[in-house]
Amino acid sequence: MVEGSMTQGAGQGPEMERTATLRDFRVPAYVNETGPYAHSPHPAEAAPYPGGPHTDENGAYGGAAHTGENNPYADAPRAAESAPPVEEGPPASPEGYPDAYTPTQRDLPVITRTDTVQVTVDPASAPTAQPGTGSGPLYVVGDVHGYLDQLVAALQDKGLVDAAGQWCAGTARLWFLGDFTDRGPDGIGVIDLVMRLSAEAAAAGGYCKALMGNHELLLLGAKRFGDTPVNSGAGTATFQAAWLLNGGQKSDMDRLQDHHLQWMARLDAVEEVDGYLLVHSDTTAYLDYGDSIEAVNDTVRETLTRNDADEVWDLFRKFTKRFSFRDDGADAVRSLLDTYGGTRIVHGHSPIPYLLGEVGSEDGEDTAGPVVEGPHVYADGLAIAMDGGVTMAGKLLVQQLPLEN
């Protein structure tokens, strides 16, 4: 059984098609040709991208590279130098997390990881997928932010992928909560893995799906609009500067292709599965985009289709809001549940160490890093936080629902 009503796909052309029963990813065959992770060359090996996709003034994707002032990498050193000064971030509350955030400021600290897992896989060891029936167990994945090795290790630990990094969970259902790129080393590799697992899971009778995070919006905006000025509410800003400021990786931009852009632009923002309302951000801003799940997803997708820089910036800005559910935030959770359905919210976006005020050292002095053992349940038990803070030397969380009590 497949939930939802909108098509998530890639490589199917610019049109968006509604279907009553199918919303799994459609991926081009060559995604499977580069080994068990099916990702583009590793960032350390990637050559400069000579002719990547671009968008014209009508928002159509093409095959030539950006040129001129809208190309984030037409003059990379100049682009980096022209970005706003890296500030020390929003003022922190006594509990240790920021009270407010604007995309024109640096958001969360990034800790240099020393525990990156190098997973060795053998493509020949992958079993042939066997079709299954019925709805299998439900899993959710928190923010990945380019940490491909940690993701594969976490999926293997839960029995969702095998030693070759291929789907082995039969009819299981897997939802990613968004934020695949930026800050970490291999965001495009993460996207390619999720796309491939989608096809493999569907062949086995399960599924692998994903929500749109604010960093998908950020990468789309940086690619489409570059240094085009937008109205930020705090003066003039650009997607390019915000992307660089918030962990944008040149290797990801170099390897970004047409099918990645199409896939990101079609992701849903909200879904409800087994009584869980799945969103990326812990914010009530979703209510600004519709009074039903379908309306929100349609509005977000239509906003991206119109290709208006200010509209997309406003969408990105609202999806960066956080902390609506902490402290006395149970009523905020209920406002979303009452509108969209479900009995509990599951979200990523705000790292659990921030929600708990256990922020790691940005200078790497706290070598132990934040201690995250699993999801954080709060807001009178109505909210489940899934971002373990992998960018802060925390933990990349993959969790089966319902939680064990």
HUDAGI-V212622 format. One record per residue. N is the residue number from 1. RES is the residue in one letter. PHI is phi in whole degrees, 0 to 359 (NA if undefined). NEAR is the number of other ideal C-beta (glycine too) atoms within 8 Angstrom. Layout:
# HUDAGI-V212622
n={N & N}
res={RES & RES}
phi={PHI & PHI}
near={NEAR & NEAR}
This chain:
# HUDAGI-V212622
n={1 & 2 & 3 & 4 & 5 & 6 & 7 & 8 & 9 & 10 & 11 & 12 & 13 & 14 & 15 & 16 & 17 & 18 & 19 & 20 & 21 & 22 & 23 & 24 & 25 & 26 & 27 & 28 & 29 & 30 & 31 & 32 & 33 & 34 & 35 & 36 & 37 & 38 & 39 & 40 & 41 & 42 & 43 & 44 & 45 & 46 & 47 & 48 & 49 & 50 & 51 & 52 & 53 & 54 & 55 & 56 & 57 & 58 & 59 & 60 & 61 & 62 & 63 & 64 & 65 & 66 & 67 & 68 & 69 & 70 & 71 & 72 & 73 & 74 & 75 & 76 & 77 & 78 & 79 & 80 & 81 & 82 & 83 & 84 & 85 & 86 & 87 & 88 & 89 & 90 & 91 & 92 & 93 & 94 & 95 & 96 & 97 & 98 & 99 & 100 & 101 & 102 & 103 & 104 & 105 & 106 & 107 & 108 & 109 & 110 & 111 & 112 & 113 & 114 & 115 & 116 & 117 & 118 & 119 & 120 & 121 & 122 & 123 & 124 & 125 & 126 & 127 & 128 & 129 & 130 & 131 & 132 & 133 & 134 & 135 & 136 & 137 & 138 & 139 & 140 & 141 & 142 & 143 & 144 & 145 & 146 & 147 & 148 & 149 & 150 & 151 & 152 & 153 & 154 & 155 & 156 & 157 & 158 & 159 & 160 & 161 & 162 & 163 & 164 & 165 & 166 & 167 & 168 & 169 & 170 & 171 & 172 & 173 & 174 & 175 & 176 & 177 & 178 & 179 & 180 & 181 & 182 & 183 & 184 & 185 & 186 & 187 & 188 & 189 & 190 & 191 & 192 & 193 & 194 & 195 & 196 & 197 & 198 & 199 & 200 & 201 & 202 & 203 & 204 & 205 & 206 & 207 & 208 & 209 & 210 & 211 & 212 & 213 & 214 & 215 & 216 & 217 & 218 & 219 & 220 & 221 & 222 & 223 & 224 & 225 & 226 & 227 & 228 & 229 & 230 & 231 & 232 & 233 & 234 & 235 & 236 & 237 & 238 & 239 & 240 & 241 & 242 & 243 & 244 & 245 & 246 & 247 & 248 & 249 & 250 & 251 & 252 & 253 & 254 & 255 & 256 & 257 & 258 & 259 & 260 & 261 & 262 & 263 & 264 & 265 & 266 & 267 & 268 & 269 & 270 & 271 & 272 & 273 & 274 & 275 & 276 & 277 & 278 & 279 & 280 & 281 & 282 & 283 & 284 & 285 & 286 & 287 & 288 & 289 & 290 & 291 & 292 & 293 & 294 & 295 & 296 & 297 & 298 & 299 & 300 & 301 & 302 & 303 & 304 & 305 & 306 & 307 & 308 & 309 & 310 & 311 & 312 & 313 & 314 & 315 & 316 & 317 & 318 & 319 & 320 & 321 & 322 & 323 & 324 & 325 & 326 & 327 & 328 & 329 & 330 & 331 & 332 & 333 & 334 & 335 & 336 & 337 & 338 & 339 & 340 & 341 & 342 & 343 & 344 & 345 & 346 & 347 & 348 & 349 & 350 & 351 & 352 & 353 & 354 & 355 & 356 & 357 & 358 & 359 & 360 & 361 & 362 & 363 & 364 & 365 & 366 & 367 & 368 & 369 & 370 & 371 & 372 & 373 & 374 & 375 & 376 & 377 & 378 & 379 & 380 & 381 & 382 & 383 & 384 & 385 & 386 & 387 & 388 & 389 & 390 & 391 & 392 & 393 & 394 & 395 & 396 & 397 & 398 & 399 & 400 & 401 & 402 & 403 & 404 & 405}
res={M & V & E & G & S & M & T & Q & G & A & G & Q & G & P & E & M & E & R & T & A & T & L & R & D & F & R & V & P & A & Y & V & N & E & T & G & P & Y & A & H & S & P & H & P & A & E & A & A & P & Y & P & G & G & P & H & T & D & E & N & G & A & Y & G & G & A & A & H & T & G & E & N & N & P & Y & A & D & A & P & R & A & A & E & S & A & P & P & V & E & E & G & P & P & A & S & P & E & G & Y & P & D & A & Y & T & P & T & Q & R & D & L & P & V & I & T & R & T & D & T & V & Q & V & T & V & D & P & A & S & A & P & T & A & Q & P & G & T & G & S & G & P & L & Y & V & V & G & D & V & H & G & Y & L & D & Q & L & V & A & A & L & Q & D & K & G & L & V & D & A & A & G & Q & W & C & A & G & T & A & R & L & W & F & L & G & D & F & T & D & R & G & P & D & G & I & G & V & I & D & L & V & M & R & L & S & A & E & A & A & A & A & G & G & Y & C & K & A & L & M & G & N & H & E & L & L & L & L & G & A & K & R & F & G & D & T & P & V & N & S & G & A & G & T & A & T & F & Q & A & A & W & L & L & N & G & G & Q & K & S & D & M & D & R & L & Q & D & H & H & L & Q & W & M & A & R & L & D & A & V & E & E & V & D & G & Y & L & L & V & H & S & D & T & T & A & Y & L & D & Y & G & D & S & I & E & A & V & N & D & T & V & R & E & T & L & T & R & N & D & A & D & E & V & W & D & L & F & R & K & F & T & K & R & F & S & F & R & D & D & G & A & D & A & V & R & S & L & L & D & T & Y & G & G & T & R & I & V & H & G & H & S & P & I & P & Y & L & L & G & E & V & G & S & E & D & G & E & D & T & A & G & P & V & V & E & G & P & H & V & Y & A & D & G & L & A & I & A & M & D & G & G & V & T & M & A & G & K & L & L & V & Q & Q & L & P & L & E & N}
phi={NA & 244 & 280 & 98 & 222 & 248 & 274 & 260 & 204 & 210 & 71 & 250 & 93 & 286 & 287 & 246 & 244 & 268 & 223 & 281 & 233 & 232 & 220 & 275 & 286 & 246 & 240 & 293 & 300 & 291 & 299 & 271 & 267 & 246 & 104 & 296 & 271 & 50 & 241 & 296 & 309 & 303 & 310 & 291 & 255 & 289 & 276 & 305 & 280 & 280 & 211 & 287 & 292 & 219 & 243 & 272 & 293 & 262 & 88 & 280 & 273 & 228 & 254 & 265 & 287 & 301 & 228 & 81 & 289 & 270 & 272 & 300 & 238 & 297 & 213 & 303 & 300 & 295 & 299 & 294 & 288 & 274 & 294 & 303 & 305 & 288 & 274 & 280 & 93 & 296 & 299 & 269 & 280 & 303 & 283 & 104 & 239 & 290 & 279 & 213 & 208 & 236 & 298 & 273 & 245 & 296 & 269 & 254 & 292 & 241 & 260 & 291 & 280 & 242 & 242 & 301 & 274 & 260 & 268 & 266 & 231 & 237 & 302 & 290 & 273 & 284 & 284 & 285 & 295 & 250 & 302 & 230 & 228 & 85 & 260 & 273 & 298 & 256 & 233 & 232 & 235 & 282 & 301 & 257 & 50 & 83 & 271 & 297 & 297 & 296 & 295 & 299 & 297 & 292 & 293 & 295 & 298 & 270 & 75 & 269 & 232 & 266 & 296 & 269 & 76 & 250 & 302 & 222 & 257 & 57 & 273 & 300 & 243 & 232 & 241 & 266 & 266 & 99 & 65 & 270 & 241 & 74 & 77 & 262 & 281 & 213 & 295 & 293 & 299 & 296 & 300 & 298 & 296 & 297 & 297 & 293 & 299 & 300 & 293 & 292 & 295 & 298 & 294 & 266 & 94 & 253 & 202 & 226 & 228 & 213 & 259 & 274 & 258 & 294 & 282 & 293 & 299 & 293 & 292 & 302 & 295 & 297 & 287 & 285 & 248 & 53 & 260 & 295 & 296 & 230 & 274 & 266 & 88 & 230 & 104 & 278 & 222 & 222 & 297 & 301 & 295 & 295 & 296 & 298 & 292 & 251 & 92 & 303 & 251 & 301 & 297 & 293 & 296 & 298 & 260 & 292 & 240 & 304 & 290 & 294 & 297 & 297 & 298 & 297 & 292 & 260 & 294 & 283 & 262 & 220 & 212 & 234 & 223 & 52 & 85 & 258 & 271 & 264 & 221 & 275 & 259 & 274 & 216 & 269 & 298 & 302 & 297 & 287 & 246 & 153 & 256 & 213 & 301 & 298 & 295 & 298 & 296 & 296 & 295 & 297 & 294 & 294 & 299 & 292 & 294 & 292 & 62 & 265 & 301 & 293 & 296 & 292 & 298 & 297 & 297 & 300 & 300 & 291 & 283 & 273 & 296 & 209 & 70 & 292 & 259 & 279 & 57 & 262 & 269 & 300 & 294 & 295 & 298 & 298 & 297 & 285 & 296 & 295 & 277 & 252 & 95 & 96 & 246 & 214 & 262 & 239 & 220 & 247 & 76 & 265 & 302 & 305 & 302 & 287 & 298 & 266 & 74 & 254 & 278 & 288 & 281 & 291 & 273 & 78 & 290 & 276 & 294 & 288 & 74 & 296 & 263 & 235 & 264 & 182 & 302 & 251 & 261 & 206 & 55 & 58 & 78 & 269 & 238 & 238 & 269 & 241 & 273 & 282 & 82 & 297 & 283 & 249 & 63 & 272 & 232 & 274 & 264 & 236 & 227 & 278 & 248 & 286 & 291 & 285 & 271}
near={4 & 8 & 7 & 8 & 7 & 12 & 11 & 13 & 10 & 13 & 11 & 8 & 4 & 6 & 5 & 8 & 6 & 7 & 8 & 4 & 4 & 6 & 12 & 13 & 13 & 8 & 13 & 7 & 6 & 6 & 13 & 9 & 6 & 10 & 7 & 10 & 13 & 12 & 14 & 9 & 7 & 8 & 11 & 5 & 6 & 12 & 7 & 6 & 11 & 6 & 6 & 10 & 10 & 11 & 10 & 7 & 3 & 5 & 9 & 7 & 9 & 8 & 6 & 6 & 9 & 12 & 6 & 6 & 6 & 8 & 11 & 13 & 11 & 10 & 7 & 9 & 6 & 7 & 14 & 8 & 6 & 7 & 11 & 8 & 4 & 6 & 7 & 3 & 10 & 9 & 6 & 10 & 8 & 4 & 5 & 9 & 11 & 11 & 7 & 6 & 10 & 10 & 14 & 11 & 10 & 9 & 9 & 9 & 10 & 9 & 12 & 5 & 7 & 5 & 5 & 9 & 8 & 5 & 9 & 4 & 12 & 8 & 8 & 5 & 9 & 9 & 7 & 4 & 8 & 6 & 7 & 10 & 5 & 7 & 5 & 12 & 6 & 12 & 14 & 15 & 16 & 14 & 15 & 16 & 15 & 16 & 16 & 15 & 10 & 12 & 13 & 15 & 10 & 12 & 11 & 13 & 7 & 9 & 6 & 12 & 12 & 10 & 7 & 12 & 12 & 11 & 13 & 9 & 13 & 10 & 12 & 12 & 13 & 15 & 14 & 13 & 20 & 16 & 16 & 15 & 15 & 16 & 9 & 16 & 9 & 14 & 14 & 14 & 13 & 17 & 14 & 15 & 15 & 13 & 15 & 13 & 13 & 15 & 13 & 12 & 15 & 11 & 9 & 14 & 11 & 15 & 10 & 15 & 15 & 12 & 16 & 13 & 16 & 13 & 14 & 14 & 13 & 16 & 17 & 13 & 15 & 15 & 14 & 12 & 14 & 14 & 13 & 9 & 7 & 12 & 7 & 12 & 5 & 6 & 5 & 7 & 14 & 12 & 19 & 13 & 13 & 15 & 14 & 10 & 13 & 13 & 10 & 13 & 14 & 8 & 12 & 16 & 14 & 12 & 12 & 13 & 9 & 9 & 12 & 12 & 13 & 14 & 15 & 12 & 10 & 12 & 12 & 12 & 13 & 13 & 12 & 12 & 10 & 6 & 7 & 15 & 14 & 14 & 14 & 14 & 16 & 14 & 11 & 8 & 10 & 14 & 9 & 5 & 10 & 11 & 5 & 8 & 11 & 9 & 10 & 14 & 13 & 10 & 10 & 13 & 12 & 8 & 11 & 11 & 9 & 8 & 10 & 7 & 12 & 8 & 9 & 17 & 14 & 8 & 12 & 15 & 12 & 10 & 15 & 11 & 11 & 10 & 11 & 10 & 14 & 9 & 4 & 4 & 12 & 10 & 7 & 11 & 14 & 9 & 10 & 14 & 14 & 5 & 9 & 12 & 7 & 10 & 6 & 12 & 17 & 13 & 17 & 14 & 15 & 13 & 14 & 15 & 14 & 13 & 13 & 7 & 9 & 8 & 11 & 14 & 8 & 7 & 4 & 8 & 5 & 7 & 5 & 4 & 10 & 13 & 6 & 11 & 4 & 6 & 10 & 9 & 8 & 10 & 12 & 6 & 7 & 12 & 15 & 12 & 14 & 15 & 16 & 12 & 15 & 16 & 15 & 15 & 11 & 15 & 8 & 14 & 13 & 12 & 12 & 7 & 10 & 5 & 8 & 3 & 2}
